[in-house]
Amino acid sequence: MYAYTDFDRQFVHARAAQFRDQLERNLRGELSDDDFRPLRLQNGWYVQRHAPMARIAVPYGELSANQLRRLARIAREFDRGYAHFTTRQNCQFNWIPLPKAADVMELLADVDMHGIQTSGNCIRNITSDATAGVAADEIVDPRPYCEILRQWSTLHPEFAFLPRKFKIAVSGAKEDRAAIAWHDIGLQLKKNAAGDVGFEVLVGGGMGRTPVIGQVASAFVPWQQILCYIEAIVRVYNRYGRRDNAYKARIKILVKAEGKKFFDAVAAEFKHILEDDAAGSAHLIPQAEFDRVAACFVRPAGVAPIAEETRPDDVDRPQAFSRWLERNVHAHQVPGYRAVTLSLKRPGQAPGDVTDVQMELAADLADRFSHGELRVTHDQNLLLPWVRASELRALWQAARDASFATPNIGLLTDMIACPGGDFCALANARSIPIAAAITERFDDLDAVYDIGDIDLHISGCINSCGHHHSGHIGILGVDKDGSEWYQVSLAGSDGSTLSGTAVPGKVIGPSFAAEEVPDVLEALIDVYRRERSAGERFIDTVRRIGPAPFKTAADAQRHLTAA
């Protein structure tokens, strides 16, 4: 993990102190709510439907056990005993009173955490593959580059007030587990024929009201020049992006509208920036700085290849353990090690939610089995990156006792969902009750296993925080004459190997009432079971036979409910 320097710590503590002064002046009436609003947003403090919401950055998803314990303490002492992990690898609290906000910021700063730029029209938290640095298919470890990007973009004076929020995702593996094509900028690390490291750069992706897949802006930018290239992109966006219409302000709209003109402008700006290097003003990454940051991302002490042997409990093991090994345990680049997902999806708890007690237990598991390190995943789970294969049985037993061992990773009940209308002032409908109803309907693990791999994503509004556009099945909450209704889409993809090329799903007909959604979902699954070929996954069946049979089944269920 990145180790904060004295400067880093001074920086976040100074920011916390600055925020305390701003908050206290606001509470005394010396700083108006309108003037305070952009200041609190710059530090991750929203005012939601019922209470303030704090968004805490977990850069590229990497988290220490001690940091997780601090989040647990904040949940216990300042919130209602739980937190929420998001698809962008952040942590959110929904019930912290605003007068306590500065106390929380100081507690976070003490463990090298903050909420800086988790909101506002700026470059947000840099996200990446949760298995970065351990993935068996990794080409280049993206974490040093993510950290350099984070430091460069934090409080960047030129990009503090962009036309709209701006999101960057980085992948360093053969398989894209960071959904890079769905971001304003997506970066894919690669090596050229000479073995030089560089980035394929995608630009103009995004969900929301207008789902767009990012386009390749450059097939290969040398790693030393990547900040310059991103600077060129964001400068062009800052100069020409719409500021008169929030719905048309994202870079995806500019790229789509201008096409080649946009890419030509980026190329010209990039050339200009590189020419400035003669004066030493270009933000090229020096080798020494890269080496300093990269030195933080080495394997933990004691992690080295281990010869694996068949253990007695591998021969005769419980079905629950076998399923957990299949679904929750992932290949590792170090022989003798595995990455293990701790499932946060369980009945009675919203996807991504975790209590203070559960966070403490997860931190204990990280200390015991993963050198004190965890990751927040894109799918709203936690991951232990440094687990010895010989300790998998012991970890499974401990995770089972802590309710983290549900063997459903990648299955229907491992759904993504935003907090929706229960918390968010922007939402048109609630997501949590829909997720709960689906979890209750599909509570038979054998049946869920029979359905197999499937991505179910739920959003409470068109802002797409639940990434419904990229779900094999997407559910979107919509407002219909003041009532909550839900659109269903099929065959979306996040760009992973399972899902194929990134593409938005297609809506199958009019929206459904909340009580119809579980029945509609079951009807869709029934079509898949009936039509699938041997070993065929849901997404492949939908693509092979098309959406018509699924739409017919959903409509029939609507009429059955109406009758």
C-alpha positions in Angstrom: 0.0 0.0 0.0 1.0 3.6 -0.5 2.8 5.0 2.6 1.9 8.6 3.4 4.9 10.9 3.7 5.2 13.7 6.3 4.0 16.1 3.6 0.9 13.9 2.8 -0.1 13.7 6.5 0.4 17.5 7.0 -1.7 18.1 3.9 -4.7 16.0 5.0 -4.6 17.4 8.5 -4.4 20.9 7.2 -7.4 20.2 5.0 -9.3 18.9 8.0 -8.4 22.0 10.0 -9.5 24.2 7.2 -12.8 22.4 6.9 -13.4 22.7 10.7 -13.0 26.5 10.3 -15.4 26.6 7.4 -18.0 24.5 9.2 -17.8 26.5 12.4 -18.2 29.7 10.5 -21.3 28.2 8.8 -22.8 27.0 12.0 -22.3 30.5 13.6 -24.0 32.1 10.6 -20.9 33.9 9.3 -20.7 31.7 6.2 -24.0 31.3 4.3 -25.3 27.8 3.3 -24.8 28.8 -0.4 -21.2 29.8 0.2 -20.5 26.8 2.4 -22.0 24.3 -0.1 -19.1 24.1 -2.6 -16.7 23.9 0.3 -18.3 20.9 2.0 -18.8 19.2 -1.4 -15.0 19.6 -2.1 -14.6 17.5 1.1 -17.2 14.9 0.3 -20.2 16.2 2.4 -23.6 16.1 0.7 -27.0 16.9 2.1 -29.2 14.0 1.1 -32.9 13.3 1.5 -32.9 12.8 5.3 -29.4 13.8 6.5 -25.9 14.6 5.4 -24.0 12.0 3.5 -20.2 11.7 3.7 -18.3 10.1 0.9 -14.8 8.9 1.9 -12.2 8.1 -0.7 -10.6 4.7 -0.9 -8.1 5.3 -3.7 -8.1 2.5 -6.2 -9.9 0.4 -3.6 -6.9 -0.3 -1.3 -7.6 -0.3 2.4 -5.7 -1.3 5.5 -7.2 -3.2 8.4 -6.5 -0.2 10.7 -8.3 2.1 8.2 -11.3 -0.2 8.1 -11.4 -0.2 11.9 -11.4 3.6 11.8 -14.4 3.5 9.5 -16.1 1.1 11.9 -15.5 3.5 14.7 -17.0 6.4 12.8 -20.0 4.2 11.9 -20.5 3.3 15.6 -19.9 6.7 17.2 -21.2 9.1 14.6 -23.6 7.2 12.3 -26.2 4.5 12.9 -23.7 1.6 13.1 -23.0 0.9 9.4 -21.4 2.2 6.2 -21.9 1.6 2.5 -19.3 0.7 -0.1 -19.9 1.9 -3.6 -19.2 0.8 -7.1 -16.4 3.5 -7.4 -14.5 2.0 -4.4 -15.6 4.7 -1.9 -17.1 4.4 1.5 -20.3 6.4 2.4 -22.0 7.3 5.7 -25.6 8.4 5.6 -26.5 9.7 9.0 -23.6 11.8 10.4 -24.9 15.1 11.8 -23.2 18.0 10.0 -21.9 19.6 13.2 -19.9 16.4 13.8 -18.4 16.5 10.3 -15.1 18.1 11.2 -14.6 15.6 14.0 -15.0 12.8 11.4 -12.5 14.5 9.1 -9.9 14.6 11.8 -10.4 11.0 12.7 -9.9 10.1 9.0 -6.8 12.2 8.7 -5.3 10.3 11.6 -5.3 7.1 9.5 -4.4 8.8 6.2 -7.9 9.1 4.8 -10.1 11.9 3.6 -13.1 12.9 1.5 -11.3 15.4 -0.8 -12.7 15.5 -4.3 -15.2 12.7 -3.8 -17.8 15.2 -4.9 -18.0 18.3 -7.0 -17.0 19.1 -10.6 -13.5 17.8 -10.4 -11.4 14.7 -11.0 -12.9 12.2 -8.6 -11.4 9.1 -6.8 -9.2 7.1 -9.2 -10.5 3.6 -9.5 -8.9 0.3 -10.6 -9.1 -3.5 -10.6 -9.6 -4.8 -7.0 -7.0 -7.5 -7.7 -4.4 -5.1 -8.9 -0.9 -6.2 -7.9 -2.0 -9.9 -7.4 -4.0 -10.8 -10.5 -2.7 -13.8 -12.4 -3.4 -12.1 -15.8 -1.8 -8.8 -14.9 0.4 -7.1 -17.5 1.5 -4.2 -15.4 0.6 -3.3 -11.8 -1.6 -0.2 -12.1 -1.4 1.0 -8.5 1.7 3.2 -8.8 0.2 5.0 -11.7 -3.1 5.4 -9.9 -1.3 6.9 -6.9 0.6 9.3 -9.1 -2.7 10.3 -10.8 -4.3 10.8 -7.5 -1.6 13.1 -6.2 -1.5 15.0 -9.5 -5.2 15.6 -9.7 -5.8 16.4 -6.0 -6.7 20.1 -5.7 -5.3 20.7 -9.2 -6.0 24.4 -9.6 -6.8 24.2 -13.3 -9.3 21.4 -12.9 -11.1 22.3 -9.7 -14.3 23.6 -11.4 -14.9 21.5 -14.5 -18.2 21.6 -16.4 -19.1 18.4 -14.6 -17.7 15.6 -12.4 -14.9 13.6 -14.0 -14.0 9.9 -13.4 -10.9 8.0 -14.4 -10.4 4.2 -14.2 -7.2 2.2 -14.7 -6.7 -1.5 -15.6 -3.4 -3.3 -15.8 -4.6 -6.8 -16.6 -5.7 -8.7 -19.7 -9.3 -8.8 -18.4 -10.9 -5.4 -17.7 -12.2 -5.6 -14.2 -12.4 -1.8 -13.8 -15.1 -1.1 -16.4 -12.7 1.5 -18.1 -14.9 2.0 -21.2 -17.7 3.4 -18.9 -15.5 6.2 -17.6 -14.7 9.8 -18.7 -11.2 8.5 -19.2 -10.3 4.8 -19.2 -6.7 3.7 -19.1 -5.5 0.3 -20.1 -1.8 -0.5 -19.3 0.0 -2.5 -22.0 3.5 -3.2 -23.3 4.6 -2.6 -26.9 6.7 -4.9 -29.0 9.9 -3.5 -27.4 8.5 -4.1 -23.9 8.0 -0.4 -23.1 5.1 0.3 -20.8 2.3 2.7 -21.9 -1.4 3.3 -21.9 -4.2 2.8 -24.4 -6.5 5.8 -23.6 -10.3 5.7 -23.9 -12.3 8.9 -23.5 -15.9 9.9 -23.4 -17.5 7.0 -21.7 -20.3 7.3 -19.1 -23.7 6.2 -18.0 -26.4 8.5 -16.8 -29.2 9.8 -19.0 -27.1 9.1 -22.2 -25.1 5.9 -21.9 -21.9 6.1 -24.1 -18.9 3.8 -24.5 -15.5 5.5 -24.5 -13.6 5.8 -27.7 -9.9 5.1 -28.2 -8.1 8.5 -28.2 -4.6 7.0 -28.3 -3.5 3.4 -28.8 -0.2 3.9 -26.8 0.9 6.8 -24.7 4.3 6.2 -23.0 3.8 6.1 -19.2 6.1 9.1 -18.6 3.7 11.2 -20.7 0.4 10.0 -19.4 -0.2 13.0 -17.1 0.4 15.3 -20.1 -2.1 13.4 -22.2 -4.8 13.5 -19.6 -4.1 17.2 -19.0 -4.6 17.7 -22.8 -8.0 15.9 -22.6 -9.2 17.7 -19.6 -8.1 21.1 -20.9 -10.1 20.6 -24.1 -13.1 19.5 -22.0 -12.7 22.4 -19.6 -12.5 24.8 -22.5 -15.4 23.5 -24.7 -17.6 21.4 -22.4 -21.2 22.6 -21.8 -21.8 24.7 -18.7 -25.3 25.8 -19.5 -27.0 22.4 -19.1 -26.0 19.9 -16.4 -27.5 17.0 -18.5 -25.2 17.9 -21.4 -22.1 18.9 -19.4 -20.2 15.5 -19.3 -17.3 15.0 -21.6 -19.2 12.1 -23.3 -21.6 14.7 -24.8 -18.7 16.8 -26.1 -16.9 13.8 -27.6 -20.1 12.6 -29.3 -21.0 16.0 -30.6 -17.5 17.0 -31.9 -16.1 13.7 -33.0 -12.8 14.1 -34.9 -12.6 17.8 -34.0 -12.3 16.8 -30.3 -9.5 14.3 -30.9 -7.7 16.8 -33.1 -7.9 19.4 -30.4 -6.5 16.9 -27.8 -3.7 16.0 -30.1 -2.8 19.7 -30.7 -2.9 20.4 -26.9 -0.8 17.4 -26.2 1.8 18.5 -28.7 1.8 22.0 -27.1 2.3 20.6 -23.6 5.2 18.4 -24.7 6.8 21.3 -26.4 6.6 23.2 -23.1 8.9 20.6 -21.6 11.9 22.6 -22.8 11.0 25.1 -20.1 10.4 22.3 -17.6 6.7 22.9 -17.2 5.3 19.7 -18.7 4.1 17.2 -16.2 6.3 14.3 -17.3 6.7 11.6 -14.7 10.3 11.4 -13.6 11.8 7.9 -13.2 12.8 8.8 -9.6 9.3 9.8 -8.6 7.8 6.6 -10.2 10.4 4.5 -8.3 9.5 6.3 -5.0 5.8 5.6 -5.4 6.3 2.1 -6.8 8.4 1.1 -3.8 5.2 1.3 -1.7 3.6 -1.4 -3.9 5.9 -4.4 -3.3 4.8 -7.7 -1.9 4.4 -7.8 1.9 7.3 -9.2 3.8 7.2 -13.0 3.8 5.1 -13.4 0.6 7.1 -15.6 -1.8 6.2 -18.5 -4.1 5.1 -21.6 -2.2 4.9 -25.1 -3.6 1.3 -26.3 -3.3 0.4 -29.8 -2.1 -2.9 -31.6 -2.1 -4.2 -31.5 1.5 -6.4 -34.1 3.0 -9.3 -31.7 3.3 -9.1 -31.1 -0.4 -10.2 -34.7 -1.1 -13.2 -34.9 1.2 -14.6 -31.4 1.8 -18.0 -30.0 2.4 -20.1 -28.8 -0.5 -20.3 -25.3 1.0 -16.5 -25.1 1.1 -16.2 -26.4 -2.5 -18.6 -23.8 -3.7 -16.8 -21.1 -1.8 -13.5 -22.1 -3.4 -15.2 -22.0 -6.8 -16.9 -18.6 -6.4 -15.0 -16.6 -3.9 -11.4 -17.7 -4.4 -9.4 -16.2 -7.3 -6.1 -17.1 -9.0 -3.0 -15.3 -7.9 0.3 -14.3 -9.6 2.3 -15.7 -6.6 2.2 -19.5 -6.6 0.8 -20.7 -3.3 -1.4 -17.6 -2.8 -5.0 -16.7 -3.6 -7.2 -13.6 -3.6 -10.4 -14.1 -1.7 -13.7 -12.1 -1.8 -15.6 -11.5 1.4 -19.3 -11.3 0.3 -21.2 -8.4 1.6 -24.4 -9.6 0.0 -26.8 -11.3 2.5 -30.5 -11.3 3.3 -31.7 -8.3 5.4 -28.8 -6.1 4.4 -28.6 -3.8 1.4 -25.9 -4.6 -1.2 -22.6 -2.9 -0.2 -23.8 -2.1 3.3 -21.6 -3.3 6.2 -22.1 -2.8 10.0 -19.4 -1.6 12.4 -19.1 -5.1 13.8 -18.7 -6.6 10.4 -16.0 -4.1 9.5 -14.1 -5.0 12.7 -14.4 -8.7 11.8 -13.2 -8.1 8.3 -10.3 -6.2 9.6 -9.4 -9.1 11.9 -9.6 -11.5 8.9 -7.2 -9.2 7.0 -4.8 -9.1 9.8 -4.9 -12.9 10.3 -4.9 -14.0 6.7 -3.9 -11.1 4.4 -1.1 -9.1 5.9 -3.5 -6.4 7.1 -4.7 -5.4 3.6 -8.1 -5.4 2.0 -9.6 -4.1 -1.2 -13.1 -2.6 -2.0 -14.4 -4.1 -5.2 -16.4 -2.6 -8.0 -19.1 -5.1 -7.1 -19.5 -3.7 -3.6 -17.7 -6.5 -1.7 -14.3 -6.7 0.1 -11.3 -8.7 -1.0 -8.3 -10.1 0.8 -5.4 -10.0 -1.7 -2.7 -12.0 0.2 -4.1 -15.3 1.3 -2.0 -18.5 1.5 -3.6 -21.4 -0.3 -2.8 -23.6 2.7 -5.0 -21.3 4.9 -8.1 -21.3 2.7 -9.9 -23.8 4.9 -9.2 -21.8 8.0 -10.2 -18.6 6.3 -13.4 -20.1 5.0 -14.4 -21.2 8.5 -13.6 -17.8 10.0 -15.4 -16.0 7.2 -18.4 -18.3 7.6 -18.5 -17.5 11.3 -18.4 -13.8 10.5 -21.1 -14.2 7.7 -18.8 -13.3 4.9 -18.6 -16.7 3.2 -21.8 -16.7 1.0 -20.5 -18.5 -2.1 -22.4 -16.3 -4.6 -19.7 -14.1 -6.2 -20.7 -13.4 -9.8 -24.2 -15.0 -9.3 -27.6 -13.4 -9.3 -27.7 -12.5 -5.6 -24.3 -10.8 -5.8 -26.1 -7.8 -7.2 -24.9 -4.2 -7.5 -27.4 -1.5 -6.1 -27.2 2.1 -5.2 -28.9 3.4 -1.9 -31.7 4.8 -4.1 -34.7 6.8 -2.8 -34.3 5.6 0.8 -31.4 8.1 1.1 -30.6 9.9 -2.1 -32.4 13.2 -2.9 -31.9 12.6 -6.6 -33.5 9.2 -6.8 -36.8 8.6 -8.4 -37.4 5.3 -6.7 -36.0 3.0 -4.0 -33.4 0.4 -4.8 -33.0 -1.3 -1.5 -36.5 -2.9 -1.3 -36.2 -4.2 -4.8 -32.8 -5.8 -4.0 -34.3 -7.3 -0.8 -37.3 -8.7 -2.7 -35.1 -10.3 -5.3 -32.8 -11.8 -2.6 -35.8 -13.2 -0.9 -37.2 -14.7 -4.1 -33.9 -16.3 -5.1 -32.9 -17.6 -1.6 -32.3 -21.2 -2.8 -28.5 -21.4 -3.4 -28.9 -24.5 -5.5 -31.2 -22.6 -7.8 -28.9 -19.6 -8.0 -26.0 -22.0 -8.9 -28.1 -23.5 -11.7 -28.8 -20.0 -13.1 -25.0 -19.4 -13.1 -23.0 -16.3 -13.9 -25.2 -13.2 -14.2 -24.7 -9.5 -13.5 -27.8 -7.8 -11.9 -27.5 -4.0 -11.5 -30.1 -1.7 -9.9 -30.2 2.1 -10.0 -32.7 4.3 -8.3 -32.5 7.0 -10.9 -31.0 7.9 -14.3 -27.7 9.0 -12.7 -26.9 5.2 -12.8 -24.9 4.9 -9.5 -26.0 1.3 -9.6 -24.6 0.9 -13.1 -27.8 -0.6 -14.5 -26.7 0.1 -18.1 -23.9 -2.4 -17.8 -25.9 -5.2 -16.2 -26.8 -8.4 -18.0 -30.1 -7.5 -16.4 -30.5 -3.8 -15.4 -33.2 -2.3 -13.3 -33.8 1.4 -13.3 -36.2 3.3 -11.0 -38.3 5.9 -12.7 -41.0 8.3 -11.6 -44.4 7.7 -13.1 -47.1 10.2 -11.9 -45.5 10.4 -8.5 -45.2 6.6 -8.1 -42.2 4.3 -8.2 -41.8 2.2 -11.4 -38.9 0.2 -12.8 -37.6 -0.2 -16.3 -35.8 -3.5 -17.1 -33.0 -3.7 -19.6 -31.1 -6.7 -21.0 -27.6 -7.6 -22.4 -25.5 -4.8 -20.9 -21.8 -5.3 -20.4 -19.1 -3.8 -18.3 -16.3 -5.0 -20.7 -15.1 -8.0 -18.7 -14.3 -11.4 -20.2 -17.6 -12.8 -18.9 -19.7 -9.9 -20.4 -17.8 -9.2 -23.5 -17.3 -5.8 -25.2 -18.8 -3.0 -23.1 -22.3 -2.1 -24.3 -25.4 -0.6 -22.7 -28.4 -2.9 -22.2 -31.6 -2.4 -24.1 -34.9 -1.6 -22.4 -37.6 -4.3 -22.8 -40.8 -2.4 -22.9 -42.7 -0.2 -20.5 -41.8 0.0 -16.8 -43.1 -2.3 -14.1 -44.6 -1.6 -10.6 -42.3 -2.5 -7.7 -44.3 -5.5 -6.7 -44.0 -6.9 -10.2 -40.2 -6.8 -10.4 -39.4 -10.1 -8.7 -42.0 -11.9 -10.9 -40.6 -10.3 -14.0 -37.1 -11.3 -13.1 -38.2 -14.8 -12.5 -39.9 -14.9 -15.9 -36.7 -13.8 -17.6 -34.8 -16.5 -15.8 -37.3 -19.1 -16.8 -36.9 -18.1 -20.5 -33.1 -18.5 -20.1 -33.5 -22.0 -18.5 -35.7 -23.1 -21.2 -33.7 -21.8 -24.1 -30.1 -22.2 -23.0 -27.7 -24.6 -24.6 -25.5 -26.8 -22.5 -23.1 -24.7 -20.5 -24.4 -21.4 -22.0 -24.5 -18.4 -19.7 -27.4 -16.0 -19.4 -25.8 -13.2 -21.4 -24.8 -15.5 -24.2 -28.4 -16.9 -24.5 -29.8 -13.4 -24.6 -27.4 -12.4 -27.4 -28.1 -15.6 -29.3 -31.9 -15.6 -29.3 -32.4 -11.8 -28.9 -34.6 -9.9 -26.5 -38.0 -10.7 -28.0 -38.7 -14.0 -26.0 -37.7 -12.2 -22.8 -39.9 -9.2 -23.5 -42.8 -11.5 -24.3 -42.3 -13.3 -20.9 -42.1 -10.0 -19.0 -45.2 -8.6 -20.7 -47.1 -11.8 -19.9 -46.1 -11.5 -16.3 -47.4 -7.9 -16.3 -50.8 -9.0 -17.6 -50.9 -11.9 -15.2 -50.3 -9.5 -12.3 -53.0 -7.1 -13.6 -55.5 -9.9 -13.9 
